[in-house]
Amino acid sequence: MICHGSFKMKTISLLYILNATLIILHEIESAYEKEWEILKLPGKITGFLLLHIPIIILIFYGLIEIEKNSKIGLIFGIAMGISGLIPFFVHKIIVRKPEHFNLKISNIIIYSNILTGVSLLFFSSRFFI
């Protein structure tokens, strides 16, 4: 167990929850937008949903580990922080389609995810320095 200031760990937990919530909201919208077609993923909606089972389990498991103040929890925090950047890079830079992920709420989610992701990445990685 890693013993650090309670405030810092609560901050990491809160950022993790916010970031995970935004990622899950983005994934809900991804189903609406048929992201499997945009990214040419196999399996259509069934494959898309099956892909998300381990992802969601890992998100919940990561929070448990963060709450336990474990080193693996901080690694999950770093990974989740990086994950907060992925929707932006995928939908605004790599596979840019103006007709997808461009609603006002889409942009709020994607850009808020950058903020929570970078913040989570910063706070989680500080324990390894």
C-alpha positions in Angstrom: 0.0 0.0 0.0 1.2 3.5 -0.8 0.6 5.9 2.0 0.2 9.5 0.8 -1.8 12.5 1.9 -5.5 11.8 2.2 -6.4 14.9 0.3 -4.2 13.9 -2.7 -5.7 10.4 -2.8 -9.3 11.9 -2.6 -8.4 14.2 -5.4 -7.2 11.2 -7.5 -10.3 9.3 -6.7 -12.6 12.2 -7.7 -10.7 12.8 -10.9 -10.8 9.1 -11.7 -14.6 9.1 -11.2 -15.1 12.2 -13.3 -12.8 11.0 -16.1 -14.4 7.5 -16.1 -17.9 9.1 -16.2 -17.0 11.2 -19.2 -15.4 8.2 -20.9 -18.6 6.1 -20.3 -20.8 9.0 -21.6 -18.6 9.1 -24.7 -19.0 5.4 -25.2 -22.8 5.7 -24.9 -22.7 8.3 -27.6 -20.4 6.1 -29.6 -23.1 3.5 -29.7 -25.5 6.2 -30.9 -23.0 7.3 -33.6 -22.3 3.6 -34.6 -18.6 4.0 -33.9 -18.0 0.4 -35.2 -18.9 1.7 -38.6 -16.8 4.9 -38.2 -13.7 2.9 -37.1 -14.5 -0.2 -39.2 -14.7 -2.5 -36.1 -15.9 -6.0 -36.7 -19.0 -7.4 -35.1 -21.3 -4.4 -35.4 -23.2 -3.6 -32.2 -22.6 -7.0 -30.7 -18.9 -6.8 -31.1 -18.9 -3.2 -29.8 -20.8 -4.2 -26.7 -18.7 -7.3 -26.1 -15.5 -5.1 -26.4 -16.8 -2.9 -23.6 -17.3 -5.6 -21.0 -13.6 -5.9 -20.1 -13.2 -2.1 -20.4 -16.0 -1.4 -17.9 -14.8 -4.1 -15.5 -11.3 -2.6 -15.6 -12.7 0.9 -15.0 -14.5 -0.3 -11.8 -11.5 -2.4 -10.7 -9.2 0.6 -11.1 -11.3 2.6 -8.8 -11.3 -0.1 -6.1 -7.5 -0.2 -6.4 -7.2 3.6 -6.2 -9.4 3.6 -3.1 -7.0 1.0 -1.5 -4.1 3.4 -2.3 -2.3 0.6 -4.1 0.5 1.0 -6.6 -1.6 -0.8 -9.2 -4.4 1.8 -8.5 -2.0 4.6 -9.4 -1.1 2.7 -12.6 -4.8 2.5 -13.4 -5.0 6.3 -12.7 -2.3 6.9 -15.2 -3.9 4.6 -17.8 -7.3 6.2 -17.2 -5.8 9.7 -17.5 -4.3 8.7 -20.9 -7.7 7.2 -21.8 -9.3 10.6 -21.3 -7.3 11.9 -24.2 -8.2 9.2 -26.6 -11.7 10.4 -27.7 -10.2 13.8 -28.7 -7.3 12.3 -30.7 -9.5 9.7 -32.4 -12.5 11.9 -33.3 -11.0 15.4 -33.6 -7.6 14.5 -35.2 -7.2 11.0 -36.6 -10.8 10.0 -37.8 -12.3 13.5 -38.1 -15.9 13.3 -39.4 -17.9 16.5 -39.1 -21.2 14.7 -39.0 -20.1 12.6 -36.0 -19.2 13.6 -32.4 -19.9 17.3 -33.2 -22.9 18.1 -31.1 -22.4 20.7 -28.4 -22.7 17.9 -25.7 -20.2 15.8 -27.6 -17.7 18.5 -27.6 -18.3 19.3 -23.9 -17.7 15.6 -23.0 -14.6 15.3 -25.2 -12.9 18.5 -24.1 -13.9 17.9 -20.4 -12.4 14.5 -20.8 -9.1 16.1 -21.8 -9.1 18.3 -18.6 -9.9 15.4 -16.3 -7.6 13.1 -18.1 -4.6 15.4 -17.9 -5.3 16.2 -14.3 -5.6 12.6 -13.4 -2.5 11.8 -15.3 -0.6 14.6 -13.5 -1.8 13.7 -9.9 -1.4 9.9 -10.4 2.1 10.1 -11.9 3.4 12.5 -9.2 3.4 9.5 -6.8 6.0 7.8 -8.9 8.4 10.7 -9.1 
